[in-house]
Amino acid sequence: MRHVKKVVKIGDRYLGGNNDILVQSMLNVKSNDVKGNVEQAIALEKEGCQIVRVSIPSLDDVKLIPAIKEKVSIPLVADIHFDYRIAIAAADAGIDKIRINPGNIGDDDRVKAVVNACKSKNIPIRIGVNAGSLEKHILSKYGSPTPQALCESAMYHIKLLEKFDFNDIVVSIKSSNVKTMIDSYRMLDGMCDYPLHLGVTEAGTYRMGLIKSGLGIGSLIMDGIGDTIRVSLTDSPLKEIPAGFDILRAAGVKVPGPEIISCPTCGRTNLDVAAIATKVEEKLKGINKDIKVAVMGCAVNGPGEAKEADIGIACGVDNAVMFKKGEKVKVLKGNFVDEFVGEIYAFLEEKN
């Protein structure tokens, strides 16, 4: 069961409560390339990204905010470190959320100045704790970035904001170690009522990054923990969005778009199931309706093994048995992929 947290508004989206778990990503274009950042933000929105973050390393880079917001409708988050003036300028420029660690921007007066700027414009703050950049006094106390250390750091930053009566907060406590990440979020979940942003930081290149993110994020989602996710990949951020939705789907969360079930094949297989499944998946790209589609390798076990699918095929020698909810409805012959895709679209129309 979903762990219900305080609701926080980001632009026109909401985190926490029973609101959808939102998938987000971060731009990786150099901050001085305004055109490149805008183009990537547009591409991410088209891919289905629901929140996008941009690094604002200097006051001059604040110009990215209006440039991006003019072209995309999804909420924009400013990633800021150390300089409190950048956070205030970002708030003035119309940012939807600020990612900052209050403890690294200076004394209380500077924290209060950021809080006041965010309060005046109803801008939430994400506290982003990272195992690689813990405060020295906390790291010295625990000896390493343990879950206890990460949670203490998060609560330290939370209390800095709460001291100035600010509670429009989202929290992340990321680690590149999957077990540490999972244990940390489970611990923090019982310590605060703020929405949690899940992610495995420095997860790696596409293959390993996807595995680590799937394990870490997926485990917590299945625990009922998490309100927004970011799959961090050393790759194009455009790959992070489908990866995020696939992780949510695999963890049992209803997300828009088709789920493709396909078997690993065996010696009974006569057709190239991998190629067929890939073609079907490509032709269904862009569908935002929830549907489970199966592409199975043979008629022996296919319909039974995929009986939970809404619609599917079990491949034969030169044909395929089409089934709905495990029941055979017809036989498709020849080059049947397009016909099968047409049947899927027809099924969706009937479903509505």
ChimeraX attribute file (.defattr): number of C-alpha atoms within 10 A of each C-alpha:
attribute: neighborCount
match mode: 1-to-1
recipient: residues
	/A:1	8
	/A:2	14
	/A:3	17
	/A:4	17
	/A:5	20
	/A:6	17
	/A:7	19
	/A:8	21
	/A:9	17
	/A:10	22
	/A:11	19
	/A:12	9
	/A:13	15
	/A:14	17
	/A:15	23
	/A:16	24
	/A:17	17
	/A:18	14
	/A:19	14
	/A:20	15
	/A:21	22
	/A:22	22
	/A:23	24
	/A:24	27
	/A:25	25
	/A:26	25
	/A:27	20
	/A:28	17
	/A:29	17
	/A:30	11
	/A:31	20
	/A:32	15
	/A:33	11
	/A:34	16
	/A:35	14
	/A:36	15
	/A:37	21
	/A:38	22
	/A:39	15
	/A:40	19
	/A:41	31
	/A:42	19
	/A:43	15
	/A:44	25
	/A:45	20
	/A:46	13
	/A:47	15
	/A:48	18
	/A:49	26
	/A:50	20
	/A:51	26
	/A:52	22
	/A:53	20
	/A:54	26
	/A:55	20
	/A:56	22
	/A:57	17
	/A:58	16
	/A:59	14
	/A:60	12
	/A:61	17
	/A:62	24
	/A:63	17
	/A:64	22
	/A:65	24
	/A:66	15
	/A:67	14
	/A:68	22
	/A:69	19
	/A:70	9
	/A:71	13
	/A:72	18
	/A:73	15
	/A:74	23
	/A:75	20
	/A:76	26
	/A:77	26
	/A:78	27
	/A:79	21
	/A:80	21
	/A:81	18
	/A:82	15
	/A:83	16
	/A:84	20
	/A:85	16
	/A:86	22
	/A:87	31
	/A:88	20
	/A:89	17
	/A:90	28
	/A:91	24
	/A:92	15
	/A:93	15
	/A:94	16
	/A:95	25
	/A:96	27
	/A:97	28
	/A:98	27
	/A:99	23
	/A:100	23
	/A:101	25
	/A:102	27
	/A:103	19
	/A:104	14
	/A:105	19
	/A:106	12
	/A:107	10
	/A:108	15
	/A:109	10
	/A:110	17
	/A:111	20
	/A:112	19
	/A:113	16
	/A:114	24
	/A:115	26
	/A:116	17
	/A:117	17
	/A:118	24
	/A:119	17
	/A:120	10
	/A:121	13
	/A:122	18
	/A:123	24
	/A:124	24
	/A:125	29
	/A:126	25
	/A:127	25
	/A:128	19
	/A:129	23
	/A:130	21
	/A:131	22
	/A:132	13
	/A:133	10
	/A:134	18
	/A:135	19
	/A:136	9
	/A:137	11
	/A:138	17
	/A:139	17
	/A:140	12
	/A:141	10
	/A:142	13
	/A:143	11
	/A:144	15
	/A:145	23
	/A:146	17
	/A:147	24
	/A:148	17
	/A:149	22
	/A:150	31
	/A:151	24
	/A:152	18
	/A:153	26
	/A:154	23
	/A:155	18
	/A:156	17
	/A:157	20
	/A:158	23
	/A:159	15
	/A:160	18
	/A:161	24
	/A:162	14
	/A:163	12
	/A:164	14
	/A:165	13
	/A:166	18
	/A:167	19
	/A:168	23
	/A:169	24
	/A:170	26
	/A:171	25
	/A:172	28
	/A:173	26
	/A:174	25
	/A:175	25
	/A:176	20
	/A:177	16
	/A:178	20
	/A:179	14
	/A:180	21
	/A:181	27
	/A:182	23
	/A:183	17
	/A:184	21
	/A:185	27
	/A:186	18
	/A:187	15
	/A:188	22
	/A:189	19
	/A:190	9
	/A:191	13
	/A:192	16
	/A:193	18
	/A:194	25
	/A:195	26
	/A:196	26
	/A:197	26
	/A:198	27
	/A:199	28
	/A:200	31
	/A:201	23
	/A:202	18
	/A:203	22
	/A:204	18
	/A:205	14
	/A:206	18
	/A:207	11
	/A:208	13
	/A:209	22
	/A:210	22
	/A:211	14
	/A:212	24
	/A:213	28
	/A:214	23
	/A:215	17
	/A:216	26
	/A:217	29
	/A:218	26
	/A:219	15
	/A:220	19
	/A:221	24
	/A:222	16
	/A:223	14
	/A:224	16
	/A:225	23
	/A:226	28
	/A:227	28
	/A:228	26
	/A:229	27
	/A:230	25
	/A:231	32
	/A:232	28
	/A:233	24
	/A:234	17
	/A:235	13
	/A:236	14
	/A:237	22
	/A:238	21
	/A:239	18
	/A:240	26
	/A:241	23
	/A:242	16
	/A:243	20
	/A:244	26
	/A:245	24
	/A:246	19
	/A:247	24
	/A:248	22
	/A:249	17
	/A:250	15
	/A:251	19
	/A:252	12
	/A:253	15
	/A:254	14
	/A:255	18
	/A:256	15
	/A:257	18
	/A:258	19
	/A:259	19
	/A:260	17
	/A:261	16
	/A:262	22
	/A:263	18
	/A:264	9
	/A:265	15
	/A:266	9
	/A:267	7
	/A:268	13
	/A:269	17
	/A:270	15
	/A:271	17
	/A:272	11
	/A:273	20
	/A:274	16
	/A:275	10
	/A:276	18
	/A:277	21
	/A:278	14
	/A:279	14
	/A:280	20
	/A:281	17
	/A:282	10
	/A:283	14
	/A:284	18
	/A:285	10
	/A:286	14
	/A:287	13
	/A:288	12
	/A:289	12
	/A:290	14
	/A:291	20
	/A:292	18
	/A:293	25
	/A:294	27
	/A:295	27
	/A:296	29
	/A:297	29
	/A:298	24
	/A:299	18
	/A:300	13
	/A:301	12
	/A:302	22
	/A:303	26
	/A:304	15
	/A:305	15
	/A:306	25
	/A:307	16
	/A:308	16
	/A:309	21
	/A:310	19
	/A:311	26
	/A:312	31
	/A:313	30
	/A:314	28
	/A:315	27
	/A:316	20
	/A:317	13
	/A:318	12
	/A:319	17
	/A:320	26
	/A:321	21
	/A:322	23
	/A:323	23
	/A:324	20
	/A:325	16
	/A:326	19
	/A:327	14
	/A:328	15
	/A:329	12
	/A:330	12
	/A:331	15
	/A:332	19
	/A:333	15
	/A:334	9
	/A:335	11
	/A:336	16
	/A:337	18
	/A:338	12
	/A:339	13
	/A:340	18
	/A:341	17
	/A:342	13
	/A:343	15
	/A:344	20
	/A:345	14
	/A:346	11
	/A:347	15
	/A:348	16
	/A:349	9
	/A:350	8
	/A:351	8
	/A:352	6
